[in-house]
Amino acid sequence: MKEKVLQSILDKKIVAILRGLEYEENFKVMESLLHGGITNFEVTLNTKGALKIIEEASKRYQKDGFIGAGTVKNAEDALAAINSGAQFLITPNLSKGSVAVAVEKNVLIAPGVFTPTEIVKAYELGCEVVKLFPAVSLGSDYIKQVKAPLDNIRIMAVGGIGLNNIHEFFKAGADAVGLGSALVPTNLVKEGRYDLLKVRFKEFLEAIG
């Protein structure tokens, strides 16, 4: 399963980040984006009822996509998310406890990293991909420079990426990106314009080039 999740992220290039939505809104967003072609969804644990959302979504869409947990800060979060059905974990920091749980359970984890030292450390701990965060603060050229000596480590860029700069990050060597409000604007969700989310996704795909 872990290999399939990783391949899905690398193939689709985008992980949709769902944060702070109402319970049913999460499923409406997922269904719209699934129809548009996205297969990877991260529900952040600081969303109300996150574990229940993950549990339900992993059942509803088990044949269509992969449901992961984001904002996983420690081993306890990691275990709770996995027990709720999370198929991958994404963290804001390099938590050895979270990584250890994921490795033991054979679940893909992308820990948050910022420096080359953290990137290598995550790789040594058994992580197949890392989350460069906050990516916009470092800039796309940072990935290009880091990838020169560390080209064997897959990088998912997260934080501040939009239509105006997503092409730059992939050109620099990013293997995937995580998109939150840039892909799922709160106003569209609140207005029930879920059909426009598919349009947003296509715009991002075109911007990637």
Backbone as a chain_set.jsonl record, in Angstrom:
{"seq": "MKEKVLQSILDKKIVAILRGLEYEENFKVMESLLHGGITNFEVTLNTKGALKIIEEASKRYQKDGFIGAGTVKNAEDALAAINSGAQFLITPNLSKGSVAVAVEKNVLIAPGVFTPTEIVKAYELGCEVVKLFPAVSLGSDYIKQVKAPLDNIRIMAVGGIGLNNIHEFFKAGADAVGLGSALVPTNLVKEGRYDLLKVRFKEFLEAIG", "coords": {"N": [[0.821, -1.21, 0.0], [1.938, 1.257, 0.797], [3.761, 1.841, -1.237], [2.034, 2.234, -3.385], [0.669, 4.525, -2.596], [2.741, 6.423, -2.51], [3.488, 6.399, -5.216], [1.163, 7.377, -6.363], [1.131, 9.998, -5.405], [3.458, 10.996, -6.601], [2.811, 10.679, -9.284], [0.409, 12.162, -9.668], [1.188, 14.571, -8.671], [0.122, 16.495, -6.988], [-1.063, 17.128, -3.716], [-4.031, 17.527, -2.102], [-4.823, 19.747, 0.42], [-6.881, 19.727, 3.153], [-8.233, 21.807, 5.413], [-9.798, 22.882, 8.353], [-12.455, 22.724, 7.465], [-16.043, 22.245, 7.516], [-17.682, 19.242, 8.644], [-19.239, 17.758, 6.556], [-18.492, 19.243, 4.366], [-15.922, 18.473, 3.722], [-16.193, 16.005, 2.387], [-17.656, 16.719, 0.143], [-15.845, 18.377, -1.132], [-13.772, 16.538, -1.618], [-15.076, 14.713, -3.346], [-15.625, 16.313, -5.561], [-13.027, 17.024, -6.396], [-11.967, 14.498, -6.852], [-13.414, 13.743, -9.1], [-12.272, 15.527, -10.769], [-9.726, 14.606, -10.998], [-7.832, 14.471, -8.952], [-6.233, 12.462, -6.517], [-5.18, 12.329, -4.003], [-5.493, 13.186, -0.688], [-5.142, 15.277, 2.085], [-6.123, 15.495, 5.337], [-6.058, 17.76, 7.822], [-5.041, 17.387, 11.206], [-5.778, 19.347, 12.983], [-8.253, 20.069, 12.293], [-11.667, 20.199, 13.094], [-13.036, 17.221, 14.291], [-11.355, 15.619, 12.791], [-10.263, 12.952, 12.806], [-12.55, 11.367, 12.57], [-13.416, 12.191, 10.102], [-11.333, 11.298, 8.47], [-11.574, 8.551, 8.905], [-14.135, 8.001, 7.826], [-13.84, 8.948, 5.187], [-11.806, 7.33, 4.199], [-13.136, 4.977, 3.952], [-15.254, 5.554, 2.208], [-13.95, 6.312, -0.149], [-12.144, 4.344, -0.831], [-11.555, 2.948, -3.141], [-10.986, 4.883, -4.909], [-9.184, 6.925, -4.168], [-6.539, 8.226, -2.008], [-6.378, 8.751, 1.443], [-4.967, 10.895, 3.721], [-3.37, 12.008, 6.797], [-2.713, 15.198, 8.098], [-0.645, 17.71, 9.757], [0.469, 16.192, 11.778], [1.91, 15.821, 14.753], [3.291, 14.308, 16.628], [4.129, 11.031, 18.031], [1.794, 10.003, 19.152], [-0.248, 11.307, 17.741], [0.292, 10.263, 15.221], [-0.215, 7.495, 15.519], [-2.928, 7.531, 16.215], [-4.042, 8.59, 13.9], [-3.377, 6.658, 11.959], [-4.749, 4.466, 12.999], [-7.268, 5.349, 12.507], [-7.513, 5.062, 9.869], [-5.858, 6.475, 8.141], [-3.835, 6.693, 5.278], [-1.475, 7.8, 4.675], [0.932, 10.002, 6.199], [1.527, 13.395, 7.054], [3.704, 15.772, 8.31], [4.373, 18.783, 10.26], [6.863, 19.096, 11.193], [10.081, 17.549, 11.893], [9.538, 14.861, 13.431], [10.769, 12.385, 15.358], [9.364, 10.449, 16.716], [6.885, 10.286, 15.357], [7.77, 9.425, 12.85], [8.887, 6.962, 13.534], [6.63, 5.475, 14.304], [5.219, 5.423, 11.877], [7.025, 4.044, 10.21], [7.127, 1.587, 11.525], [4.488, 0.751, 11.174], [4.412, 0.575, 8.491], [3.582, 2.732, 6.873], [3.358, 5.451, 4.661], [5.195, 8.419, 5.24], [5.651, 11.899, 5.253], [7.762, 13.95, 6.531], [8.0, 17.252, 7.956], [10.537, 19.39, 6.879], [13.401, 21.611, 6.802], [16.055, 22.282, 6.514], [19.117, 21.11, 4.861], [20.333, 19.248, 6.549], [18.183, 18.288, 8.09], [16.691, 17.15, 6.039], [18.334, 15.03, 5.153], [18.475, 13.598, 7.538], [15.82, 12.77, 7.872], [15.595, 11.063, 5.704], [17.442, 9.104, 6.425], [16.092, 8.039, 8.567], [14.175, 6.597, 7.367], [12.312, 7.71, 5.612], [10.619, 8.08, 2.572], [9.927, 10.324, 1.215], [10.065, 13.867, 1.689], [8.676, 16.75, 3.316], [9.051, 19.919, 2.32], [8.992, 22.749, 4.123], [8.295, 25.996, 5.444], [7.794, 26.289, 2.05], [7.668, 28.549, 0.327], [9.024, 30.492, 1.714], [11.635, 29.776, 1.469], [12.011, 29.605, -1.251], [11.977, 28.646, -4.74], [14.482, 28.198, -5.889], [15.996, 27.219, -3.857], [15.315, 24.524, -3.653], [16.396, 23.58, -6.04], [19.125, 23.915, -5.524], [19.491, 22.266, -3.283], [18.763, 19.81, -4.316], [20.859, 19.232, -5.991], [23.126, 17.935, -4.634], [21.582, 16.111, -3.251], [19.94, 14.432, -4.837], [18.658, 12.02, -4.714], [16.618, 12.088, -2.937], [13.206, 12.532, -2.486], [11.203, 15.413, -2.78], [8.493, 17.172, -1.456], [6.971, 20.144, -1.897], [5.576, 22.555, 0.23], [3.464, 25.182, 1.304], [2.592, 28.346, 0.687], [2.442, 28.079, -2.072], [1.18, 28.757, -5.264], [-0.825, 29.487, -8.22], [0.815, 31.291, -9.45], [3.455, 30.581, -8.959], [3.888, 27.824, -9.009], [4.909, 26.454, -11.223], [7.591, 27.189, -11.192], [8.588, 25.844, -8.947], [8.379, 23.129, -9.642], [10.01, 23.116, -11.873], [12.385, 23.594, -10.636], [12.849, 21.215, -9.414], [11.099, 20.013, -7.6], [9.209, 17.23, -6.471], [6.575, 16.909, -5.905], [3.692, 18.787, -4.747], [1.986, 20.361, -2.005], [-1.226, 21.62, -1.724], [-3.301, 23.998, -0.285], [-5.47, 26.372, 0.61], [-5.078, 27.657, -1.798], [-5.871, 25.904, -3.736], [-8.285, 25.017, -2.744], [-10.268, 27.282, -2.127], [-11.703, 29.024, 0.594], [-13.977, 30.63, 0.243], [-15.238, 29.598, -2.035], [-16.007, 27.095, -1.141], [-17.763, 27.733, 0.967], [-19.721, 28.968, -0.491], [-20.699, 26.893, -1.847], [-19.728, 26.238, -4.34], [-18.586, 23.892, -5.588], [-18.079, 22.798, -8.031], [-16.31, 24.478, -9.258], [-13.898, 23.847, -8.17], [-12.771, 21.764, -9.555], [-12.096, 23.09, -11.846], [-10.148, 24.796, -10.852], [-8.165, 22.922, -10.227], [-7.463, 21.981, -12.788], [-6.375, 24.302, -13.791], [-4.089, 24.497, -12.239], [-2.71, 22.217, -13.083], [-2.19, 22.925, -15.713], [-0.548, 25.081, -15.227], [1.654, 23.861, -14.121], [2.784, 22.666, -16.33]], "CA": [[0.0, 0.0, 0.0], [2.784, 2.446, 0.894], [4.329, 2.102, -2.554], [0.959, 2.758, -4.229], [0.41, 5.897, -2.161], [3.861, 7.239, -2.975], [3.412, 6.518, -6.672], [0.03, 8.247, -6.665], [1.563, 11.375, -5.136], [4.442, 11.371, -7.619], [2.141, 10.735, -10.586], [-0.562, 13.256, -9.699], [2.001, 15.754, -8.356], [-0.551, 17.408, -6.064], [-1.822, 16.646, -2.562], [-4.995, 18.544, -1.685], [-4.827, 19.899, 1.876], [-8.179, 20.158, 3.668], [-8.043, 22.298, 6.78], [-10.807, 23.757, 8.929], [-13.767, 22.643, 6.825], [-17.091, 21.555, 8.258], [-17.64, 17.794, 8.402], [-19.731, 17.347, 5.24], [-17.775, 19.978, 3.322], [-14.749, 17.687, 3.345], [-16.565, 14.971, 1.418], [-18.064, 17.392, -1.091], [-14.6, 18.812, -1.768], [-13.086, 15.342, -2.115], [-15.797, 14.156, -4.487], [-15.42, 17.204, -6.697], [-11.645, 16.908, -6.854], [-11.801, 13.146, -7.4], [-13.946, 13.801, -10.462], [-11.341, 16.33, -11.547], [-8.496, 13.852, -11.209], [-6.962, 14.398, -7.775], [-6.437, 11.208, -5.778], [-4.47, 12.382, -2.724], [-6.107, 14.177, 0.184], [-4.612, 15.403, 3.444], [-7.015, 16.134, 6.302], [-5.195, 18.16, 8.937], [-5.577, 16.954, 12.501], [-6.347, 20.465, 13.735], [-9.613, 20.265, 11.802], [-12.639, 19.602, 14.013], [-13.504, 15.9, 13.887], [-10.447, 15.127, 11.745], [-10.129, 11.491, 12.802], [-13.797, 10.804, 12.043], [-13.426, 12.504, 8.671], [-10.38, 10.369, 7.857], [-12.153, 7.205, 8.968], [-15.242, 7.911, 6.879], [-13.341, 9.155, 3.822], [-11.019, 6.161, 3.784], [-14.109, 3.94, 3.592], [-16.02, 5.995, 1.041], [-13.148, 6.484, -1.362], [-11.041, 3.385, -0.797], [-11.234, 2.506, -4.504], [-10.795, 6.054, -5.769], [-8.078, 7.791, -3.792], [-5.821, 7.959, -0.77], [-6.674, 9.731, 2.483], [-3.88, 11.014, 4.683], [-3.52, 12.931, 7.919], [-1.705, 16.244, 8.157], [-0.403, 18.322, 11.062], [0.79, 15.11, 12.715], [3.007, 16.443, 15.497], [4.013, 13.384, 17.505], [3.815, 9.609, 17.866], [0.395, 9.771, 19.513], [-1.034, 11.737, 16.582], [0.539, 9.321, 14.128], [-0.911, 6.241, 15.799], [-4.368, 7.786, 16.157], [-4.401, 8.782, 12.495], [-3.286, 5.357, 11.286], [-5.851, 3.64, 13.502], [-8.509, 5.874, 11.926], [-7.533, 4.728, 8.449], [-4.969, 7.311, 7.325], [-2.942, 5.903, 4.434], [-0.178, 8.469, 4.704], [1.041, 11.034, 7.225], [2.334, 14.56, 6.727], [3.961, 16.472, 9.56], [4.96, 20.118, 10.111], [8.218, 19.064, 11.753], [10.734, 16.236, 11.858], [9.282, 14.181, 14.697], [11.274, 11.011, 15.33], [8.297, 9.575, 17.193], [5.931, 10.09, 14.264], [8.43, 8.622, 11.823], [9.043, 5.6, 14.054], [5.321, 4.822, 14.226], [4.913, 5.198, 10.465], [7.908, 2.991, 9.706], [6.682, 0.33, 12.139], [3.195, 0.378, 10.591], [4.594, 0.547, 7.033], [2.745, 3.794, 6.317], [4.156, 6.543, 4.105], [5.208, 9.653, 6.01], [6.444, 12.997, 4.709], [7.993, 14.856, 7.65], [8.368, 18.618, 7.638], [11.967, 19.68, 6.993], [13.743, 22.97, 6.382], [17.482, 22.356, 6.199], [19.691, 19.89, 4.297], [20.577, 18.3, 7.636], [16.903, 17.646, 8.403], [16.313, 16.334, 4.88], [19.121, 13.794, 5.203], [18.08, 12.869, 8.741], [14.539, 12.125, 7.581], [15.891, 9.96, 4.783], [18.115, 8.061, 7.204], [15.096, 7.437, 9.454], [13.316, 5.719, 6.573], [11.279, 8.451, 4.882], [10.795, 8.061, 1.119], [9.669, 11.671, 0.714], [10.038, 14.855, 2.761], [7.858, 17.937, 3.067], [9.811, 21.151, 2.508], [8.002, 23.683, 4.667], [7.429, 26.581, 4.413], [8.549, 26.332, 0.8], [7.746, 29.884, -0.267], [10.013, 31.272, 2.463], [12.946, 29.383, 0.973], [12.057, 29.872, -2.68], [12.17, 27.474, -5.596], [15.905, 27.979, -6.154], [16.518, 26.427, -2.739], [15.145, 23.116, -4.032], [17.378, 23.297, -7.083], [20.447, 23.799, -4.918], [19.496, 21.097, -2.402], [18.662, 18.612, -5.15], [22.132, 18.963, -6.664], [23.808, 16.839, -3.943], [20.624, 15.183, -2.634], [18.972, 14.137, -5.889], [17.989, 10.743, -4.439], [15.561, 12.305, -1.945], [12.028, 13.174, -3.076], [10.776, 16.592, -2.028], [7.179, 17.749, -1.673], [7.003, 21.533, -1.436], [4.297, 22.962, 0.829], [3.465, 26.477, 1.967], [2.701, 29.535, -0.149], [2.508, 27.764, -3.499], [-0.045, 29.084, -5.978], [-0.738, 29.446, -9.674], [1.874, 32.189, -9.914], [4.823, 30.076, -8.748], [3.98, 26.362, -8.97], [5.79, 26.003, -12.31], [8.976, 27.408, -10.767], [8.976, 24.804, -7.991], [8.595, 21.869, -10.364], [11.18, 23.315, -12.723], [13.551, 23.535, -9.752], [13.089, 19.837, -9.005], [10.115, 19.469, -6.657], [8.564, 16.011, -6.961], [5.14, 17.081, -5.677], [3.379, 19.95, -3.918], [0.763, 20.317, -1.227], [-1.984, 22.845, -1.947], [-4.426, 24.185, 0.611], [-6.455, 27.369, 0.196], [-4.867, 28.034, -3.199], [-6.66, 24.952, -4.523], [-9.623, 24.915, -2.144], [-10.574, 28.562, -1.485], [-12.8, 28.956, 1.56], [-15.19, 31.275, -0.265], [-15.924, 28.69, -2.962], [-16.621, 26.037, -0.334], [-18.9, 28.301, 1.694], [-20.76, 29.294, -1.47], [-21.15, 25.654, -2.458], [-19.284, 26.181, -5.74], [-17.634, 22.781, -5.645], [-17.753, 22.539, -9.429], [-15.174, 25.315, -9.64], [-12.658, 23.26, -7.655], [-12.199, 20.994, -10.666], [-11.502, 24.087, -12.736], [-8.91, 25.227, -10.193], [-7.184, 21.848, -10.373], [-6.993, 21.988, -14.171], [-5.513, 25.481, -13.931], [-2.801, 24.162, -11.629], [-2.038, 21.264, -13.966], [-1.692, 23.693, -16.856], [0.547, 25.931, -14.75], [2.832, 23.004, -13.923], [3.388, 22.547, -17.659]], "C": [[0.859, 1.266, 0.0], [3.348, 2.839, -0.463], [3.281, 2.705, -3.486], [0.65, 4.212, -3.883], [1.499, 6.827, -2.68], [3.783, 7.455, -4.483], [2.278, 7.431, -7.088], [0.409, 9.708, -6.476], [2.531, 11.854, -6.21], [3.794, 11.52, -8.994], [1.216, 11.946, -10.698], [0.078, 14.606, -9.375], [1.396, 16.697, -7.318], [-1.255, 16.643, -4.948], [-2.739, 17.786, -2.139], [-5.065, 18.572, -0.163], [-6.167, 20.469, 2.321], [-8.027, 20.53, 5.137], [-9.22, 23.183, 7.194], [-12.171, 23.742, 8.263], [-14.772, 21.969, 7.751], [-17.137, 20.095, 7.801], [-18.038, 17.418, 6.976], [-19.008, 18.056, 4.105], [-16.564, 19.195, 2.827], [-15.077, 16.683, 2.247], [-16.998, 15.577, 0.082], [-16.839, 17.872, -1.862], [-13.879, 17.614, -2.384], [-13.756, 14.79, -3.361], [-15.6, 15.007, -5.735], [-14.023, 17.049, -7.271], [-11.34, 15.517, -7.406], [-12.285, 13.098, -8.847], [-13.018, 14.596, -11.372], [-10.021, 15.64, -11.793], [-7.542, 13.778, -10.043], [-7.269, 13.12, -6.999], [-5.823, 11.23, -4.384], [-4.99, 13.528, -1.865], [-5.51, 14.127, 1.587], [-5.623, 16.146, 4.306], [-6.172, 16.482, 7.518], [-5.85, 17.83, 10.275], [-6.088, 18.102, 13.363], [-7.687, 20.917, 13.147], [-10.571, 19.555, 12.756], [-13.138, 18.266, 13.465], [-12.631, 15.236, 12.845], [-10.379, 13.603, 11.674], [-11.384, 10.812, 12.252], [-13.892, 11.034, 10.536], [-12.526, 11.528, 7.924], [-10.961, 8.964, 7.805], [-13.247, 7.027, 7.919], [-14.753, 8.017, 5.432], [-12.569, 7.948, 3.312], [-11.919, 4.991, 3.407], [-14.834, 4.302, 2.296], [-15.21, 5.925, -0.251], [-11.988, 5.498, -1.452], [-10.636, 2.896, -2.184], [-10.841, 3.671, -5.415], [-9.565, 6.892, -5.439], [-7.445, 7.383, -2.48], [-6.05, 9.106, 0.215], [-5.548, 9.736, 3.508], [-4.204, 11.996, 5.79], [-2.381, 13.938, 7.899], [-1.625, 16.842, 9.546], [-0.238, 17.245, 12.134], [2.048, 15.539, 13.468], [3.842, 15.482, 16.335], [3.549, 11.949, 17.268], [2.35, 9.313, 18.161], [-0.532, 10.159, 18.359], [-0.926, 10.722, 15.452], [-0.252, 8.035, 14.316], [-2.421, 6.415, 15.689], [-4.837, 7.92, 14.711], [-4.408, 7.458, 11.74], [-4.434, 4.45, 11.712], [-7.203, 4.091, 12.95], [-8.588, 5.627, 10.425], [-6.647, 5.563, 7.555], [-3.97, 6.441, 6.569], [-1.59, 6.571, 4.224], [-0.231, 9.583, 5.739], [1.918, 12.17, 6.72], [2.473, 15.397, 7.988], [4.538, 17.86, 9.307], [6.419, 20.166, 10.545], [8.796, 17.656, 11.633], [10.623, 15.601, 13.239], [9.741, 12.735, 14.597], [10.2, 10.022, 15.766], [7.292, 9.26, 16.106], [6.509, 9.18, 13.193], [8.536, 7.168, 12.271], [7.735, 4.824, 13.965], [4.993, 4.475, 12.775], [5.745, 4.06, 9.879], [7.467, 1.63, 10.238], [5.397, -0.179, 11.492], [3.241, 0.293, 9.061], [3.65, 1.518, 6.333], [3.652, 4.923, 5.828], [4.064, 7.777, 4.993], [6.127, 10.655, 5.336], [6.636, 14.014, 5.83], [8.392, 16.25, 7.183], [9.845, 18.857, 7.887], [12.238, 21.07, 6.434], [15.185, 23.071, 5.9], [17.972, 21.063, 5.544], [19.943, 18.828, 5.359], [19.3, 17.553, 7.992], [16.451, 16.734, 7.261], [17.025, 14.988, 4.92], [18.727, 12.95, 6.406], [16.774, 12.112, 8.508], [14.741, 10.913, 6.679], [16.524, 8.796, 5.532], [17.147, 7.34, 8.139], [14.115, 6.539, 8.695], [12.221, 6.399, 5.783], [11.584, 8.479, 3.383], [10.582, 9.422, 0.483], [9.644, 12.618, 1.906], [9.182, 16.042, 2.332], [8.702, 19.173, 3.363], [8.838, 22.249, 2.894], [8.663, 24.712, 5.578], [8.216, 26.876, 3.139], [8.719, 27.74, 0.248], [8.773, 30.758, 0.443], [11.424, 30.988, 1.974], [13.101, 29.696, -0.513], [12.375, 28.628, -3.488], [13.641, 27.173, -5.845], [16.558, 27.145, -5.055], [16.435, 24.936, -3.073], [16.185, 22.719, -5.071], [18.76, 23.068, -6.485], [20.549, 22.57, -4.017], [19.5, 19.805, -3.214], [19.978, 18.261, -5.845], [22.9, 17.836, -5.964], [22.864, 15.767, -3.414], [19.534, 14.788, -3.628], [18.226, 12.824, -5.683], [16.821, 10.886, -3.468], [14.411, 13.083, -2.575], [11.532, 14.294, -2.167], [9.373, 17.026, -2.443], [7.189, 19.147, -1.07], [5.617, 21.95, -0.946], [4.455, 24.334, 1.483], [3.673, 27.631, 1.006], [2.769, 29.284, -1.637], [1.148, 28.021, -4.149], [0.159, 29.006, -7.474], [0.434, 30.26, -10.204], [3.277, 31.61, -9.793], [4.964, 28.554, -8.799], [4.917, 25.828, -10.054], [7.255, 26.11, -11.898], [9.452, 26.292, -9.844], [9.214, 23.462, -8.688], [9.811, 21.966, -11.28], [12.461, 23.187, -11.904], [13.831, 22.127, -9.247], [12.138, 19.26, -7.986], [9.438, 18.252, -7.282], [7.046, 16.072, -6.818], [4.949, 18.357, -4.868], [2.118, 19.667, -3.117], [0.065, 21.651, -1.386], [-3.189, 22.902, -1.026], [-5.429, 25.169, 0.04], [-6.279, 27.824, -1.246], [-5.686, 27.145, -4.128], [-8.104, 24.886, -4.051], [-9.935, 26.209, -1.398], [-11.801, 28.457, -0.579], [-14.088, 29.537, 0.998], [-15.959, 30.38, -1.234], [-16.644, 27.58, -2.208], [-17.874, 26.565, 0.353], [-20.056, 28.647, 0.759], [-21.305, 28.049, -2.165], [-20.754, 25.507, -3.914], [-18.225, 25.104, -5.916], [-17.21, 22.46, -7.081], [-16.528, 23.323, -9.878], [-13.845, 24.767, -9.125], [-11.975, 22.428, -8.732], [-11.509, 21.925, -11.659], [-10.175, 24.568, -12.166], [-7.814, 24.187, -10.382], [-6.608, 21.835, -11.787], [-6.069, 23.172, -14.421], [-4.13, 25.213, -13.353], [-2.019, 23.188, -12.507], [-1.441, 21.974, -15.174], [-0.501, 24.553, -16.452], [1.825, 25.127, -14.531], [3.565, 22.831, -15.246], [3.797, 21.135, -18.013]], "O": [[0.555, 2.229, -0.703], [3.407, 4.021, -0.802], [3.595, 3.585, -4.287], [0.4, 5.03, -4.769], [1.209, 7.892, -3.225], [3.988, 8.568, -4.967], [2.407, 8.179, -8.057], [0.051, 10.559, -7.291], [2.435, 12.989, -6.676], [4.183, 12.387, -9.776], [1.237, 12.665, -11.696], [-0.437, 15.655, -9.763], [2.077, 17.595, -6.823], [-1.945, 15.653, -5.189], [-2.272, 18.887, -1.851], [-5.332, 17.551, 0.472], [-6.545, 21.566, 1.912], [-7.735, 19.687, 5.985], [-9.591, 24.114, 6.479], [-12.969, 24.656, 8.474], [-14.399, 21.219, 8.653], [-16.684, 19.763, 6.705], [-17.24, 16.815, 6.259], [-18.922, 17.525, 2.998], [-16.223, 19.252, 1.646], [-14.32, 16.534, 1.288], [-16.735, 15.011, -0.979], [-16.795, 17.786, -3.089], [-13.432, 17.671, -3.529], [-13.08, 14.438, -4.328], [-15.427, 14.48, -6.834], [-13.851, 16.954, -8.486], [-10.537, 15.379, -8.329], [-11.648, 12.491, -9.707], [-12.976, 14.376, -12.583], [-9.27, 16.029, -12.688], [-6.529, 13.084, -10.127], [-8.431, 12.744, -6.846], [-5.932, 10.247, -3.652], [-4.935, 14.692, -2.262], [-5.394, 13.06, 2.19], [-5.943, 17.302, 4.032], [-5.629, 15.592, 8.172], [-7.06, 17.978, 10.444], [-6.76, 17.866, 14.367], [-8.186, 21.998, 13.461], [-10.307, 18.428, 13.176], [-13.601, 18.183, 12.327], [-13.101, 14.383, 12.091], [-10.433, 13.032, 10.585], [-11.293, 9.803, 11.553], [-14.383, 10.183, 9.794], [-12.903, 10.995, 6.88], [-10.854, 8.273, 6.792], [-13.28, 6.02, 7.211], [-15.197, 7.268, 4.562], [-12.666, 7.587, 2.139], [-11.521, 4.117, 2.637], [-15.004, 3.467, 1.408], [-15.718, 5.532, -1.301], [-10.969, 5.788, -2.077], [-9.496, 2.476, -2.383], [-10.416, 3.464, -6.552], [-8.971, 7.501, -6.328], [-7.764, 6.339, -1.912], [-5.93, 10.279, -0.139], [-5.221, 8.702, 4.09], [-5.194, 12.726, 5.723], [-1.221, 13.571, 7.706], [-2.438, 16.524, 10.415], [-0.743, 17.376, 13.249], [3.129, 15.612, 12.884], [4.97, 15.802, 16.711], [2.695, 11.688, 16.422], [1.735, 8.475, 17.501], [-1.477, 9.437, 18.039], [-1.918, 10.369, 14.815], [-0.885, 7.545, 13.381], [-3.113, 5.557, 15.141], [-5.903, 7.422, 14.347], [-5.33, 7.173, 10.976], [-5.021, 3.75, 10.887], [-8.162, 3.32, 12.926], [-9.592, 5.938, 9.785], [-6.667, 5.394, 6.336], [-3.337, 5.56, 7.151], [-0.673, 5.973, 3.662], [-1.308, 10.051, 6.108], [2.923, 11.942, 6.047], [1.483, 15.696, 8.656], [5.129, 18.098, 8.254], [7.122, 21.146, 10.298], [8.087, 16.702, 11.314], [11.489, 15.776, 14.096], [9.172, 11.949, 13.84], [10.129, 8.903, 15.259], [6.887, 8.109, 15.942], [5.834, 8.282, 12.692], [8.303, 6.251, 11.483], [7.731, 3.65, 13.592], [4.544, 3.367, 12.482], [5.231, 3.217, 9.144], [7.437, 0.645, 9.501], [5.23, -1.381, 11.284], [2.239, -0.021, 8.418], [3.007, 1.178, 5.339], [4.602, 5.302, 6.513], [2.978, 8.14, 5.446], [7.23, 10.319, 4.905], [5.764, 14.853, 6.057], [9.039, 16.41, 6.147], [10.355, 18.567, 8.969], [11.428, 21.634, 5.699], [15.497, 23.845, 4.995], [17.315, 20.028, 5.657], [19.782, 17.637, 5.095], [19.318, 16.336, 8.176], [15.89, 15.665, 7.503], [16.405, 13.939, 4.744], [18.652, 11.725, 6.309], [16.641, 10.953, 8.9], [14.125, 9.866, 6.879], [16.18, 7.638, 5.298], [17.351, 6.172, 8.467], [13.325, 5.814, 9.301], [11.289, 5.737, 5.326], [12.682, 8.86, 2.977], [11.001, 9.656, -0.651], [9.252, 12.227, 3.005], [8.995, 16.299, 1.142], [9.03, 19.445, 4.518], [7.972, 22.636, 2.108], [9.503, 24.352, 6.402], [9.19, 27.629, 3.162], [9.791, 28.09, -0.245], [9.333, 31.671, -0.164], [12.304, 31.846, 2.054], [14.196, 30.014, -0.975], [12.968, 27.676, -2.98], [14.012, 26.01, -5.998], [17.548, 26.453, -5.293], [17.369, 24.18, -2.807], [16.781, 21.646, -4.986], [19.478, 22.15, -6.882], [21.584, 21.905, -3.992], [20.155, 18.83, -2.846], [20.183, 17.114, -6.241], [23.293, 16.872, -6.621], [23.287, 14.64, -3.154], [18.348, 14.808, -3.299], [17.265, 12.54, -6.398], [16.111, 9.916, -3.204], [14.614, 14.162, -3.132], [11.452, 14.138, -0.948], [9.097, 17.224, -3.626], [7.393, 19.308, 0.133], [4.614, 21.725, -1.623], [5.462, 24.607, 2.136], [4.792, 27.876, 0.557], [3.121, 30.186, -2.397], [0.112, 27.571, -3.66], [1.187, 28.521, -7.945], [0.979, 29.965, -11.268], [4.199, 32.09, -10.453], [6.074, 28.044, -8.643], [5.637, 24.856, -9.827], [8.063, 25.235, -12.211], [10.594, 25.845, -9.948], [10.155, 22.744, -8.349], [10.552, 20.996, -11.438], [13.489, 22.733, -12.406], [14.908, 21.857, -8.716], [12.332, 18.13, -7.539], [9.133, 18.245, -8.475], [6.32, 15.373, -7.525], [5.911, 18.937, -4.366], [1.291, 18.841, -3.503], [0.681, 22.702, -1.206], [-3.998, 21.976, -0.986], [-6.155, 24.849, -0.901], [-7.224, 28.324, -1.857], [-6.138, 27.59, -5.184], [-9.026, 24.723, -4.85], [-9.876, 26.24, -0.169], [-12.813, 27.866, -0.956], [-15.171, 29.004, 1.243], [-17.189, 30.4, -1.256], [-17.745, 27.174, -2.58], [-18.922, 25.92, 0.326], [-21.22, 28.623, 1.159], [-22.24, 28.125, -2.962], [-21.372, 24.738, -4.65], [-17.104, 25.382, -6.344], [-16.128, 21.922, -7.316], [-15.796, 22.891, -10.768], [-12.783, 25.177, -9.593], [-10.747, 22.392, -8.812], [-10.474, 21.587, -12.233], [-9.197, 24.729, -12.896], [-6.667, 24.532, -10.665], [-5.398, 21.694, -11.963], [-5.097, 23.063, -15.169], [-3.122, 25.649, -13.908], [-0.805, 23.321, -12.657], [-0.33, 21.665, -15.603], [0.438, 24.735, -17.228], [2.931, 25.631, -14.724], [4.795, 22.844, -15.295], [4.317, 20.899, -19.104]]}, "num_chains": 1, "name": "protein.A"}
